[in-house]
Amino acid sequence: MHYWTTKQIKKGMIDYAWDHAVISDGVYHNITTICDFSLPILNQTNECNVELNKYFAVYKIIDMYSLYTPRCFSNTSSTRKEALQSFSKIDGWHRKSAGYDPCASDYTEAYLNRPEVQKALHANATKIPYPWTHCSDNITFWNDSPQSMLPVIKKLIAGGIRIWVYSGDTDGRIPVTSTRYTLRKLGLGIVEDWTPWYTSKQVGGWTIAYDGLTFVTIRGAGHQVPTFTPKQALQLVRHFLANKKLPSQPI
């Protein structure tokens, strides 16, 4: 679930990158002192965007969505655009997803552009001349997104709706850090503090139960948790649907 305030996402991304030795002390210092993430996206200064481009340059050589898995070097991989001087239009925000096979998105893109596949799916009935892609290169920014989903989450909690929030701990795009910053803004009381949960005899991640919301981390998972750790993802979903706590001891 990625219903986070823009400010918390950005601050969390930068802090996470520095804490995981992705960016230098200098770049981290400059971004955190020059950039003002409380301002609208397009109101960042040129000085800020220069530093942000240094940050995103690192993610041209490693995978933002999964810090410790290989990158794809297939001949069909899309050429990455140069980062633009706007937080929303910097290429890093719109990178295509990738899984354990870092070239998986290339395979699906090629498959879904096959005429017989599109015919079977009743897709592209209007015969659009350009190929289907995971993310549009023509749309890089939208103006009507809510600045925060926190009011909605608060209403759901007030209505007694069970909520589990989860994050893969190797995801640099919506990192655990951003999630924790945002949850802190809710000001919820802690029912059960930070504790490990288990898949068989191995730690699957950590969890904390708040008053009205549970936060779960998945150890070793990137942005698309089921792709990287399918067993743990299935366990999480099953326990949520059954309204059961994740096991706090080895099974």
C-alpha positions in Angstrom: 0.0 0.0 0.0 1.6 3.2 -1.1 -0.7 5.9 0.2 1.9 8.3 1.3 2.4 12.0 1.5 4.7 13.4 -1.2 7.0 15.0 1.4 7.4 11.8 3.4 8.2 9.8 0.2 10.9 12.1 -0.9 12.5 12.6 2.5 12.4 8.9 3.1 13.9 8.1 -0.3 16.9 10.4 0.3 17.4 9.2 3.9 17.2 5.6 2.9 19.7 6.0 0.1 22.2 7.6 2.4 21.6 5.1 5.2 22.2 2.2 2.7 25.4 3.8 1.3 23.9 4.6 -2.1 24.8 8.3 -2.0 27.7 10.3 -0.5 27.6 12.4 2.6 28.0 15.5 0.4 25.0 14.7 -1.9 22.9 13.9 1.2 23.9 17.1 2.9 23.2 19.2 -0.1 19.8 17.7 -0.8 18.6 17.9 2.8 19.8 21.5 3.1 19.0 23.0 -0.3 15.7 21.2 -1.2 12.4 22.0 0.5 10.1 19.0 0.0 7.2 20.9 1.6 7.0 23.1 -1.6 5.1 22.0 -4.7 7.0 19.7 -6.9 7.7 22.2 -9.6 8.9 24.9 -7.2 12.2 23.3 -6.4 15.2 25.4 -7.2 17.7 24.7 -9.9 20.3 24.1 -7.2 18.1 21.5 -5.7 17.5 19.7 -9.0 21.2 19.6 -9.7 21.7 17.6 -6.5 18.7 15.4 -7.1 20.1 14.5 -10.5 23.3 13.3 -8.7 21.0 11.1 -6.5 19.1 9.7 -9.5 22.3 9.1 -11.4 23.2 6.3 -9.0 20.0 4.5 -9.9 21.2 4.3 -13.5 23.7 1.8 -12.3 21.7 -0.1 -9.6 18.0 -0.9 -9.4 16.1 1.6 -7.3 13.2 -0.9 -6.9 15.5 -3.6 -5.5 18.9 -2.5 -4.3 20.6 -5.8 -4.2 19.4 -7.6 -7.3 21.2 -7.3 -10.7 20.2 -4.9 -13.5 19.0 -5.9 -16.9 21.5 -5.6 -19.7 19.4 -7.1 -22.5 19.6 -5.6 -26.0 15.9 -4.7 -25.8 16.0 -2.7 -22.6 14.7 0.8 -23.0 17.2 3.6 -23.2 16.9 5.6 -20.0 16.2 9.3 -20.5 18.3 12.0 -19.0 17.0 13.2 -15.7 15.0 16.5 -16.0 15.1 19.2 -13.4 11.8 18.5 -11.8 11.2 16.0 -9.0 8.2 14.5 -10.8 9.9 14.3 -14.2 13.3 12.9 -13.1 13.5 9.5 -14.8 14.0 7.7 -11.5 10.4 8.3 -10.5 9.1 6.5 -13.6 11.4 3.6 -14.1 9.9 0.4 -15.3 9.5 -2.3 -12.6 11.7 -5.4 -12.6 11.7 -8.6 -10.6 14.1 -11.3 -9.7 14.8 -11.7 -13.4 15.8 -8.1 -14.0 14.7 -8.4 -17.6 11.2 -9.6 -16.8 9.6 -6.3 -17.9 11.3 -6.6 -21.3 9.8 -10.1 -21.7 6.3 -9.0 -20.8 6.5 -5.9 -23.0 7.5 -8.0 -26.0 4.8 -10.6 -25.3 2.0 -8.0 -24.8 2.9 -6.3 -28.1 2.4 -9.5 -30.1 -0.6 -9.1 -32.4 -2.1 -12.5 -31.5 -1.8 -11.7 -27.8 -3.4 -8.3 -28.2 -6.2 -9.9 -30.3 -6.9 -12.5 -27.6 -7.0 -9.8 -24.9 -9.2 -7.5 -27.1 -6.5 -4.9 -26.7 -5.5 -2.1 -29.1 -8.8 -2.4 -31.0 -8.3 1.1 -32.3 -4.9 0.1 -33.8 -2.8 2.7 -32.0 0.5 2.9 -34.0 2.9 2.9 -31.1 3.8 -0.1 -28.9 2.4 -0.8 -25.5 4.8 0.0 -22.6 4.7 -0.5 -18.9 5.0 3.2 -18.3 4.1 6.0 -20.7 6.9 8.2 -21.9 4.3 10.8 -22.9 2.8 11.3 -19.5 5.3 12.1 -16.7 3.4 14.3 -14.4 -0.2 14.7 -13.3 -1.7 17.6 -11.3 -4.8 16.1 -9.7 -3.1 13.6 -7.3 -3.9 14.2 -3.7 -1.1 15.6 -1.6 -1.8 13.1 1.1 -4.0 10.0 1.7 -3.6 10.3 5.4 -7.1 11.7 5.9 -8.5 8.7 4.1 -6.5 6.3 6.2 -7.7 8.0 9.3 -11.3 7.6 8.2 -10.8 3.9 7.5 -9.3 3.5 11.0 -12.1 5.4 12.6 -14.6 3.1 10.7 -13.0 0.0 12.2 -11.5 -1.2 8.9 -8.5 -3.5 9.4 -5.4 -2.1 7.7 -2.1 -3.8 7.1 0.7 -1.7 5.5 3.7 -3.5 4.2 7.1 -2.6 2.7 9.9 -4.6 1.2 13.1 -3.5 3.0 15.3 -3.4 -0.2 12.9 -1.0 -2.0 14.5 2.4 -2.7 11.4 3.8 -4.4 8.9 3.6 -1.6 11.3 2.7 1.1 10.6 1.5 4.6 11.9 4.8 5.8 9.2 6.7 3.9 6.5 4.4 5.3 7.7 4.9 8.9 7.9 8.7 8.6 4.3 8.7 7.3 2.9 6.3 10.0 4.5 8.5 12.6 2.4 11.4 11.4 -0.8 9.4 12.2 0.1 9.6 15.9 -1.3 6.1 16.6 -0.6 4.4 19.9 1.5 1.3 19.9 -0.3 -1.9 20.8 2.6 -4.3 20.2 6.1 -3.0 19.5 8.6 -3.9 16.9 9.0 -7.7 16.7 10.2 -10.3 14.1 7.8 -12.5 12.3 8.8 -15.9 10.8 8.5 -17.9 7.6 9.4 -21.4 8.8 12.5 -21.0 10.8 13.7 -17.8 9.1 12.8 -14.2 10.0 10.5 -13.0 7.3 10.6 -9.4 8.4 9.4 -7.2 11.3 6.0 -6.0 12.4 4.5 -3.4 14.7 0.9 -3.2 15.7 -0.6 0.3 16.2 -4.0 1.2 17.4 -6.0 0.5 14.2 -3.2 -0.4 11.8 -0.4 -3.0 11.5 2.9 -2.3 9.7 4.9 -5.2 8.3 8.3 -5.3 6.6 9.3 -8.1 4.3 13.0 -9.0 4.6 14.9 -9.1 1.3 11.9 -7.9 -0.8 12.0 -5.1 -3.3 9.2 -2.9 -4.5 7.0 -5.7 -5.9 7.0 -7.9 -2.8 5.3 -11.0 -4.4 7.9 -11.0 -7.2 10.9 -11.0 -4.9 9.6 -13.1 -1.9 6.5 -15.0 -3.1 6.3 -17.3 -0.1 6.4 -14.5 2.4 3.9 -12.5 0.4 1.4 -15.3 0.3 1.9 -15.9 4.0 1.2 -12.2 4.7 -2.0 -12.2 2.6 -3.3 -15.4 4.1 -2.8 -14.1 7.6 -4.4 -10.8 6.8 -7.5 -12.5 5.3 -7.8 -14.8 8.2 -7.4 -12.0 10.7 -4.4 -13.8 12.3 -1.2 -12.4 13.6 2.0 -13.4 11.8 4.0 -15.9 13.8 6.4 -14.3 16.2 8.3 -17.5 16.8 9.9 -20.0 14.4 7.4 -22.4 13.0 
